[in-house]
Structure formats: C-alpha cells, structure tokens
Amino acid sequence: MENTSNNIVITKLNSFKDFIDKFKIEEIESSDFVYRGLKKETMKLTTTYIRECLKNDELPGIKALIDNFRNNIPTEKLTTDLSGDIALQALGQHHGLPTELLDWTKSPFVALFFAFADEKELGKDFNEDNNRVVYTLNKVAIEKVNKSFCNSDQNTIQNAITFIENKLISFVDYCSKHNDRQKAQSGLFTFLSSFYINLETCLNDKYKDISLNKYLIPDKERNECLIFLNKMNINYKTLFPDLDGAAKHVLMGTRINGYFKSHI
C-alpha cells in the first residue's frame, strides 16, 4: 500500500521479507540511493544536535562542542585526517556525540538492521500495529540539483558559501582511519543548513521534484528480521567492530531466542 504526503512516498509493507526481496534487486541495479533506518515511523530526520538542543537549553554551540571533543581525544588518535571540524563530527557521531550530521548508509540491509535493533518501547502510544521505518533518498538526484546552484568555476570556499546561502543538503562521504564503525556500516552523512530543523522540510522547500521514500515494516517482526540479518552477517559485532559491538551482539543473543543458532 502506497500513499504520498508532500514529497514523501510512504509504502506500507506486509513483511520485512518484502523489503529484502525489493532491495536485493535494487541494490545490484543502482548505487544512487542512501538509506536510514529508524525505530519509529513518527521520528523525523533530525540531527542528534537539534534533538539534544530541544531537550537541553544549556548545550554549547556546535563549534564549542567540537573543539571540546578535539581537546579530549587522546593525542595518539588526533591524527591529521581529524584536523577539520566535519571529520571530527563524523567520528564523534559514531561515539554518541551530538552533531550536525545525519547518519545514512549505502546498504539497505544495514539500514534495516538499525530500524529493528532497539527493542520496542511499550509506552502509552504503543500498539501492535506500530511500524519500523527505512528511508531511502536519491543521492545522485540531490547532487544534480546542488550543481545547479554552484558554479564549477568557483573555488571551494565560494561554493561552500553558495550551499549555505541556498540552504542546501550536502553529503559528507569522508571517513577517518580511526572511524572503523563508519567503514563497517558503509556510512556517510548529510549536512543540513541550520535554517531547517529536519531534512523533510528542506526537501519540500528546495528539492520539490525529489521524493523521499519511507518504507513501513511491522514492528512485530523484529526478532525474525534480526535473526534473518544475522544470517547475512549483519549484526552488532560486524557493524561495531569493537568491544561495545561484541557486548551488544552477545546481549542481543540472550534476548532473542534462536539468534546465535541462526549465525552461519
């Protein structure tokens, strides 16, 4: 079942297997898209920094936050590829630091994992018809629109100013050598002008001809979906190749019956 709201195309799937079947083909045919999984269909595409600002009035400005992060990184890990603020935000984002970056992945199946990884919240708004969500966004189409705003003859600084003035979405596909999590997750980011509180609003304003696809998948299939993805070697251990990932992988196995038996 499919419907459209503004430029968001919403598709409600009967099963996670429908998603798997669709993107087994599309992932091979196209690398134009990026993907993001969320545990609730009501969640907006908002950065962690914006979400934290809405909860914490005393949160420092992003520049001060990044400078403080830089000053607290162990000296041996503060290499030249972490000299820029965006590189530091990319690293910090994967370790819980609120940033102006929004996580995406080049893999639809990694996005599916993140949609289902967290356990459901049995709050007052929960019901058996709740859905997990995977967003897909056409990166190539976004970049084509961006080029229309920028002059290829201009220098990089001037183009950066043009992006800010036109409040565009830009992609950050940079990974420092210390960011093993980003590498494992085939991760990249969107950077959004602070003029907008979420990506949906920016798309509707600046990219009217580009659709954001939103796939809704039944929450009740969480365990079955994670067992299936584990068979594909998509789990906490592989996506977080460190001690935290190993611990979360073991914990998930204790909470989902048959999880470890599924891993081949």
C-alpha positions in Angstrom: 0.0 0.0 0.0 1.4 3.4 -1.1 0.5 7.0 -0.5 2.2 10.3 -0.8 2.4 13.2 1.6 4.1 16.3 0.3 7.2 14.8 -1.4 7.3 11.7 0.9 6.2 8.5 -0.7 5.0 6.2 2.1 4.9 2.4 1.4 3.5 0.1 4.0 5.0 -3.4 3.6 3.4 -6.6 4.9 6.7 -8.1 6.0 10.4 -7.3 6.2 10.8 -10.0 3.6 9.1 -7.8 1.1 11.8 -5.2 1.8 14.6 -7.8 1.4 13.2 -9.0 -1.9 12.8 -5.5 -3.3 16.3 -4.3 -2.4 18.1 -7.5 -3.3 17.4 -6.4 -6.9 17.6 -2.7 -6.5 20.9 -2.7 -4.6 22.5 -4.5 -7.5 21.0 -2.3 -10.1 21.6 1.1 -8.5 24.0 2.8 -6.2 22.2 6.1 -6.5 20.4 5.8 -3.1 21.3 6.1 0.5 19.3 4.6 3.4 18.4 5.3 7.0 16.6 3.1 9.5 14.5 4.4 12.4 12.7 2.6 15.2 9.5 4.7 15.0 7.6 5.9 12.0 6.9 9.2 13.8 10.6 10.1 14.1 11.8 13.0 11.9 15.0 13.1 10.0 16.6 15.4 12.6 20.2 15.5 13.7 21.3 14.5 17.2 22.4 18.1 17.9 19.0 19.5 17.1 17.3 16.8 19.2 19.6 17.5 22.1 19.1 21.2 21.8 15.4 20.7 22.2 16.0 18.9 25.5 18.9 20.8 26.9 18.9 24.6 26.9 22.5 24.7 28.2 24.0 22.7 25.4 27.0 24.6 24.0 27.2 25.8 20.4 28.3 23.2 17.9 31.7 24.9 17.4 32.4 24.8 21.2 31.2 21.2 21.4 33.5 20.0 18.6 36.5 22.0 20.0 35.9 20.4 23.4 35.8 16.9 21.7 39.1 17.7 19.9 40.7 18.7 23.2 39.7 15.5 24.9 40.8 13.0 22.2 43.9 11.0 23.2 46.9 12.6 21.5 47.9 9.4 19.6 44.5 9.3 17.9 44.4 13.0 16.9 45.9 12.5 13.5 46.0 14.9 10.6 42.9 13.4 9.0 40.9 14.7 12.0 42.1 18.3 11.6 38.7 19.5 10.2 35.5 20.0 12.2 33.4 17.8 9.8 35.9 14.9 10.2 35.6 15.3 14.0 31.8 15.4 13.8 31.8 12.2 11.7 33.9 10.4 14.3 32.0 11.9 17.3 28.7 10.9 15.7 29.6 7.3 15.9 30.5 7.5 19.5 27.4 9.3 20.9 28.4 13.0 20.4 25.5 15.2 19.3 26.5 16.6 15.8 25.0 18.5 12.8 25.4 15.3 10.7 22.7 12.8 9.9 23.7 9.1 9.5 22.9 7.3 6.3 24.3 4.0 4.9 24.9 2.8 1.3 23.3 -0.6 2.3 19.6 -1.0 2.6 20.1 -4.1 4.8 22.3 -2.2 7.3 19.5 0.4 7.5 17.0 -2.4 8.1 19.2 -3.6 11.0 19.2 -0.1 12.6 15.4 0.1 12.2 14.9 -3.0 14.2 17.9 -3.1 16.5 16.4 -1.3 19.5 13.7 -3.0 21.4 10.2 -1.6 21.2 9.1 0.9 23.8 5.9 -0.2 25.5 4.7 3.4 26.2 1.2 4.8 26.1 1.4 5.3 22.3 2.4 1.7 21.5 0.1 -0.7 19.8 0.5 -3.9 17.9 0.3 -2.1 14.5 3.4 0.0 15.1 6.0 0.0 12.4 9.7 0.4 12.0 10.8 2.6 9.1 13.6 2.7 6.5 14.0 5.9 4.5 15.6 6.0 1.0 17.0 9.1 -0.6 18.3 9.6 -4.1 21.9 11.0 -3.5 22.6 11.4 -7.2 19.4 13.5 -7.8 20.2 15.7 -4.8 23.7 16.3 -6.0 22.4 17.2 -9.5 20.2 19.9 -8.0 23.1 21.1 -5.9 25.2 21.6 -9.0 22.6 23.9 -10.5 23.2 26.2 -7.6 27.0 26.1 -7.8 29.4 27.4 -10.4 32.1 24.8 -11.2 34.5 27.6 -12.0 34.2 29.0 -8.5 36.6 27.9 -5.8 35.6 25.5 -3.0 35.1 28.3 -0.4 32.8 30.2 -2.7 30.8 27.0 -3.4 30.5 26.3 0.3 29.1 29.8 0.8 26.6 29.2 -2.0 25.5 26.0 -0.3 24.9 27.9 3.0 23.1 30.8 1.3 20.8 28.5 -0.6 20.3 26.2 2.5 21.1 23.0 0.6 21.6 19.4 1.6 25.2 18.3 1.2 26.7 14.8 1.6 29.7 14.0 3.7 31.3 10.8 2.4 34.6 11.0 4.4 35.9 8.5 6.8 39.0 9.0 9.0 41.2 6.0 9.7 40.0 5.8 13.3 36.3 5.5 12.3 36.0 1.7 12.0 32.3 1.9 12.7 31.6 4.1 9.8 33.6 1.8 7.5 31.8 -1.3 8.7 28.4 0.4 8.3 29.1 1.7 4.8 28.2 5.0 6.4 28.0 8.6 5.1 26.2 11.7 6.3 24.0 14.5 5.2 24.8 18.0 6.4 21.8 20.4 6.6 21.7 24.1 6.9 20.8 25.2 10.4 17.9 27.1 8.8 15.9 23.8 8.8 15.1 21.6 11.8 14.7 18.5 9.7 15.6 17.1 6.3 11.9 16.6 5.2 11.3 20.4 5.4 14.4 21.2 3.4 13.4 18.6 0.7 10.0 20.1 0.4 11.4 23.6 0.1 14.4 23.2 -2.1 14.1 19.8 -3.8 10.4 19.7 -4.8 10.9 17.1 -7.6 12.8 14.6 -5.5 10.8 12.1 -3.4 11.9 10.8 -0.1 10.8 7.1 0.2 9.5 5.9 3.5 9.0 2.1 4.0 7.0 1.0 6.9 7.7 -2.5 8.2 5.7 -4.3 11.0 7.3 -3.9 14.4 6.1 -7.4 15.4 8.6 -9.0 13.0 11.6 -7.6 14.9 13.0 -10.9 16.2 12.5 -12.7 12.9 14.1 -9.9 11.0 17.2 -9.6 13.2 17.7 -13.4 13.0 17.5 -13.2 9.2 20.0 -10.3 9.1 22.3 -12.2 11.4 22.4 -15.0 8.8 23.6 -12.3 6.4 26.4 -11.4 8.9 24.7 -8.0 9.6 24.7 -7.6 13.4 26.2 -5.5 16.2 29.5 -7.5 16.0 30.2 -6.7 12.4 28.7 -3.1 12.3 30.5 -2.1 15.6 33.9 -3.9 15.2 35.0 -3.2 18.8 34.3 -4.3 22.4 31.0 -2.4 22.5 29.8 -4.2 19.4 30.8 -7.6 20.8 29.0 -7.0 24.1 25.8 -5.8 22.3 25.9 -8.8 20.0 26.1 -11.2 22.9 23.3 -9.3 24.8 21.0 -9.4 21.7 21.6 -13.2 21.5 20.4 -13.6 25.1 17.2 -11.7 24.4 16.2 -13.3 21.0 15.5 -17.0 21.1 17.5 -18.8 18.4 19.6 -15.8 17.5 23.0 -17.5 17.8 21.8 -20.7 16.1 21.0 -18.6 13.1 24.5 -17.4 12.5 26.3 -19.4 9.9 
